[in-house]
Amino acid sequence: MKKIVLLAVALFTFSLMNAQFSLGAKAGVNLASWNMSEDDDDVLKGRIAYHVGVVAEISLSDQFSVQPELLYTSLGPKVDFDEVDDFRYVVDYLSIPVMVKYYPVEGLGIEIGPQVGFLLGAKATNGDEEEDFKDEMESIDFGVGFGAGYKLEMGVFFNARYVLGMTNIVSELEDDDFVKNNVFQFSVGYMFL
């Protein structure tokens, strides 16, 4: 068994050494929301936020690559009450998605992969008022992303992705209750290496 693991690691390392490596940056718009155990669809609405970061792409073949990213991303919904004008939950993460990409045709990529997010801050805002609730949040968030993108020969790329939250992000809830992040991301980027 030990020899099989060592052989697999050696083959993976050899394939990475022969792989093409690209580095770039991306930024875009998030449409963030929460999936909750209690049905609050009439109150919680999608909030427009943003993400920005760096991306690498490791080509394993003409059709397959691995794309790790390091993103600062803002999540959380806005709240729509009659008596509240501008109430938002702003939850910021340092996110690390690792997408496996398949290119059925040149330039067009389909992707899927895990994502881990490290909590940076959590605030409830209502106009000029702000309340920190980071202590009530879990420090790590796991999700699964899937999407598609198109990369031009000059290095510019466009991407659409949905990240489905897999873990509860609020610390102290009843056993069956949960709050999970969900986000649609639309990105533009440039591969400069």
C-alpha positions in Angstrom: 0.0 0.0 0.0 2.8 2.4 0.9 4.4 1.8 -2.5 1.2 2.6 -4.3 0.8 5.9 -2.4 4.4 6.8 -3.2 3.9 5.9 -6.8 0.8 8.0 -7.0 2.6 11.0 -5.4 5.5 10.6 -7.8 3.2 10.5 -10.8 1.3 13.5 -9.6 4.5 15.4 -9.0 5.9 14.5 -12.4 2.6 15.5 -14.1 2.8 18.9 -12.3 6.4 19.4 -13.4 5.4 18.9 -17.0 2.3 21.0 -16.7 1.8 24.5 -18.0 1.4 27.1 -15.3 -0.6 30.4 -15.6 -1.1 33.1 -13.1 -3.6 35.9 -13.1 -6.1 38.1 -11.2 -9.8 38.3 -11.2 -12.6 40.4 -9.8 -16.3 40.4 -10.0 -19.8 40.6 -8.6 -21.4 38.3 -6.0 -25.1 37.8 -5.6 -25.0 36.4 -2.1 -27.8 34.8 0.0 -28.3 32.4 2.9 -30.0 29.1 2.9 -31.7 28.6 6.3 -33.6 25.9 8.1 -36.4 28.4 8.7 -38.1 29.7 5.6 -37.3 33.4 5.5 -37.5 33.8 1.7 -39.9 36.7 2.1 -37.4 38.6 4.4 -33.9 37.6 3.2 -33.0 38.8 -0.2 -29.9 38.4 -2.4 -27.3 41.1 -1.7 -25.0 42.4 -4.4 -21.4 42.3 -3.2 -17.9 41.6 -4.7 -14.9 39.4 -4.8 -11.3 40.0 -5.9 -8.1 37.9 -5.9 -5.5 35.9 -7.6 -5.9 32.7 -9.7 -3.5 30.1 -11.0 -4.2 27.5 -13.6 -2.2 24.3 -13.9 -2.8 22.5 -17.2 -2.6 18.8 -16.9 -3.5 18.1 -20.5 -5.2 19.9 -23.4 -8.6 19.3 -21.9 -8.0 19.2 -18.1 -6.5 21.7 -15.6 -6.6 22.5 -11.9 -7.3 26.1 -10.9 -6.6 27.1 -7.3 -7.7 30.7 -6.3 -7.2 33.0 -3.3 -10.1 35.4 -3.1 -11.4 38.1 -0.7 -15.1 37.7 -1.0 -18.1 39.4 0.7 -21.2 37.4 1.4 -24.4 37.6 3.3 -28.0 38.7 2.4 -29.9 41.9 2.8 -33.1 42.0 4.9 -36.3 43.3 3.5 -38.6 44.6 6.3 -41.2 47.3 5.8 -39.8 49.4 8.7 -36.1 48.9 7.8 -34.5 50.7 4.9 -31.1 49.2 4.4 -30.3 46.3 6.7 -27.6 43.9 5.5 -25.5 41.1 6.9 -21.9 41.6 5.6 -19.8 38.5 6.1 -16.3 38.6 4.6 -14.1 35.6 3.9 -10.7 34.7 2.6 -11.8 31.9 0.2 -9.7 29.2 -1.4 -11.6 27.4 -4.2 -9.8 24.6 -6.1 -11.6 24.0 -9.3 -11.1 21.1 -11.7 -11.6 22.4 -15.2 -12.6 20.5 -18.3 -12.3 22.2 -21.8 -14.7 20.5 -24.3 -13.6 23.0 -26.9 -10.7 25.5 -26.9 -11.4 28.4 -24.6 -14.6 27.1 -23.0 -14.1 25.6 -19.6 -16.5 23.7 -17.3 -15.5 23.6 -13.6 -16.3 22.0 -10.3 -14.5 21.8 -7.0 -14.4 22.4 -3.3 -14.0 25.7 -1.6 -12.9 26.6 2.0 -13.5 30.1 3.4 -11.8 31.6 6.5 -14.0 34.2 8.3 -12.5 37.7 8.3 -15.4 39.7 9.6 -19.2 39.7 10.2 -21.2 42.9 10.6 -24.9 43.7 10.5 -25.4 47.2 9.0 -28.5 49.4 9.0 -27.7 52.7 7.2 -24.9 54.3 9.3 -25.4 51.8 12.2 -23.1 48.8 12.5 -22.9 45.8 14.8 -20.2 43.2 14.9 -21.4 39.6 15.2 -18.2 37.7 14.2 -18.2 35.9 17.6 -21.5 34.2 16.7 -20.1 32.8 13.4 -18.1 29.7 12.6 -14.5 30.5 11.6 -14.5 28.1 8.6 -17.0 27.6 5.8 -17.0 24.8 3.3 -18.7 24.8 -0.1 -18.8 23.3 -3.5 -18.5 25.4 -6.6 -19.5 24.7 -10.2 -19.7 26.9 -13.2 -18.3 27.7 -16.7 -16.0 30.3 -18.3 -14.4 31.4 -21.4 -10.8 32.3 -21.9 -9.6 34.4 -24.9 -6.2 33.8 -26.4 -5.0 37.2 -25.2 -5.5 36.0 -21.5 -8.7 37.8 -20.7 -11.3 35.4 -19.2 -15.0 35.5 -18.1 -16.5 33.2 -15.5 -19.8 32.4 -13.9 -19.9 30.2 -10.8 -22.4 29.1 -8.2 -21.0 28.1 -4.8 -23.3 26.0 -2.6 -22.6 26.2 1.1 -22.2 22.8 2.7 -21.7 23.7 6.4 -23.5 25.7 9.0 -21.9 29.2 9.4 -23.6 30.2 12.7 -22.1 28.8 16.0 -25.0 28.4 18.4 -28.1 27.0 16.7 -30.4 24.2 17.6 -29.4 20.7 16.4 -31.6 20.8 13.2 -31.2 24.5 12.4 -28.7 25.8 9.9 -27.6 28.9 8.0 -25.4 28.3 4.9 -23.8 30.6 2.4 -24.9 30.5 -1.2 -23.5 32.8 -3.9 -23.6 33.4 -7.7 -20.3 34.9 -8.8 -19.6 36.6 -12.1 -16.0 37.4 -12.8 -13.6 39.0 -15.3 -9.9 38.3 -15.1 -6.6 38.3 -16.9 -3.9 35.7 -17.0 -0.6 37.6 -17.2 1.8 34.7 -17.0 
